[in-house]
Amino acid sequence: MVAPFVQGRLLQQDLSVTIETECAHCGRSLRLTVDSDLGYQIHSEGARPLVFEPHVDWREIRAPNIIDFY
């Protein structure tokens, strides 16, 4: 889900990705869009998925990449 965020930062562009999946609990289909600012929009009526992003101050990261940071 962070692909548009990472790609958007690398390319210095606004990007978005639409994800089509289903709930692991009930099997109901789910469609949502995530943008390069980590904003999201739910397209499935009545759906209330738990969507989160880690709280990271990206300006403070000094590691050469995200893997080394974690």
PyMOL commands that set and color helices and strands:
alter all, ss='L'
color gray80, all
select helices_A, chain A and resi 3-11+58-60+66-69
alter helices_A, ss='H'
color red, helices_A
select strands_A, chain A and resi 16-22+29-35+40-42
alter strands_A, ss='S'
color yellow, strands_A
deselect
rebuild
show_as cartoon
